[in-house]
Amino acid sequence: MSIEYAIIVKNKTRLELLNDRFNTQSQAQFYIERQGGNFEDYEAEHEKFHESLSSVQRQLSKVIKNKIVERTFLPSFIFSPNQVVIVIGQDGLVANTAKYVSGIPIVAVNPDAERYDGFLLPFNPGNFIGGVENVMADRYNSKYASLAEAKLNDGQRLLAFNDLFIGAASHVSARYKISYDGVTEEQSSSGIIVSTQAGSTGWLSSIFNMTFGMQQFIENDNPIRENAKLSNNQLMFAVREPFLSKRSQIGLTAGFLAGQTKLVLESFMPSNGIIFSDGIESDFLNFNSGSIATIGTAKEKAKLVTPGS
């Protein structure tokens, strides 16, 4: 199918979010400087981003029709196979976008290489158009990234590029029944993280860091500080702070999910149970009493365009 349209996905800058909060830039500046912050940094970041965005728009307009979609509208925007998606922003925006585009190629642009690491952003405003033209000519390189899926017993589902969180919406303990690899038990914990390969250096790594930090007090030798290495078609789940009691067990605290190996969770929470993905709490499923969630790899994969042809 020929590519007829480019969709530019962007997020508001920190300065724009402050202006929304305080109504005017002068009010935002007063607040930041009163707190001892450097407002000039917010302004410089904003200017650099919009300079890059303008460059991307100008170059695209010479080769293909295009439009901008704000990140907040991703859940309701209908993508089409005749589109190419250009994400311009931080790595997290690639994660937020990938789960909605159903395998449409993504050209990810780092708007500010001096500010953002850009692990998922192989292009910049100076070379991204070559990636777009290669997609239009159907001669592009790409890599696929597996997504995690949470599917409820009522048919609702949620995808994640980096990770899923299953637990309580507040700081109370999450109560649920967990089933994995033929074993079932009731648990009380701070919730469960399910990570993809792409997300394994993020939230999941913090759990390993905590584990390594605690181990030095119970082991004679310092442990080797090494995170789990996931393959592209694997997920890993980890139970956060499981609590042992007469009713709650701690036998299932971590494991791998791949292929037909699933994690099944039944909520025992009358209210405030939640499943959200990629750190976006506004993009969630309710997970209250009666809900059963099956967690595993999704049939969809994210297609990330890489430089070269």
Secondary structure, DSSP 4 states (H G I P E B T S, - for coil): ----EEEEEE---HHHHHHHHHSSHHHHHHHHHHTT--HHHHHHHHHHHHHHHHHHHHHHHTTSEEEEEEGGGGGG----TTEEEEEES-HHHHHHHHTTSTT--EEEE-S-TTT---TT--B-TTTHHHHHHHHHTT--EEEEEEEEEEEETTS-EEEESSEEEEEESSSSPEEEEEEETTEEEEEEES-EEEE-TTTTTTHHHHHHHHHHHHHTTT-SSPPP-------TT-EEEEESS---SSS---S--EEEE-TT--EEEEE--SS-EEEEETTEEEEEEE--TT-EEEEEEEEEEEEEEES--
